[in-house]
Amino acid sequence: MVYPQDIKAFIQNALPCDHVEVQGDGHHFEALIVSPEFRGKSMVQQHQLVYRALGDRMREEIHALSMKTFTPEQWAERGVP
């Protein structure tokens, strides 16, 4: 079984991240990811970076992943620490 902290580690190991939160039940997960790598990319391209970071786990271990992605600037605009 995959745990939220595992997914968080997989993402952080593959992408430079300013902030990552992952919640889930072992099969369905929600992630919030802030990365400078997202600058200049569409939402689809940002999500593709995350899927690439998770690799084969998306097919084999993770049934569903809902995510919200932000650049550091977008995150700062939200006023969230």
N, C-alpha and C positions, 0 to 999 in steps of 0.2 A: 504494500500500500504506500502511496505517496502522501506526504504530509505538507501542509502549507509552508512550513519552514524549509522543506526540501526544494520546493518550487522557487521560493525566494532565493535560496542559495544558487540554484541553477541559473537564474536570471542574473544575479549579481556577479557570478563568475564569468558570464559571457558578455555582459554589457556594463559599461561604466554607468553607475546609477547614483543619483543623489538621494533617492528615497524609494523604497519598495515595501508594499504591504500586500500580504496574500492571506486570504481566508478560504476555508473550504472544508468539505466533509470526507475527503479521501478520493473522490471521483470528480466532483464539480467544484470549481474554484473561481474566486474573484481576485483580481490583482489590480493594484494601483502602482504605476511605475513612472518615475521621473528620471529622465536621462538626457544628457546633452546630445546623445546620438540621434535623438528625435528631431533635432533642429533641421528645418528645411524639408522635412519629409511629410507626406500625407499620413492620415491616420492609418490607412491600409499598409503603407510602408513601415510605419512604426510597429504595427501589430506583427508584420512579417519578421521584423528584427527579433521580437520576443519569441515568436514561434521557432525561428531559427535557433535561438538560444536554448530552447527546450528540446529541439531535435526530435528524435524518434519517440521520446517520452509522450509527445502529443498523440501519437497513434497507439502506443502500447499501454501507457499507465494513466494518462490524464484524459478523462472522458470529455470534459468541457472546461473551457477557460474563458471567462468574461474579463475584459480588461479595460482600464482607463489609462491612457498614456498622456504624459505632459512633458514639455521641455521645462528646464529650470525656470525660464522666464514666465511661462504660462502658470506654473505652480506658484511662483512668487506673486503673481497677479491675484491669485485666489486668496492670498493672505493667510495661508496655512503654514505653520512652522514645519 
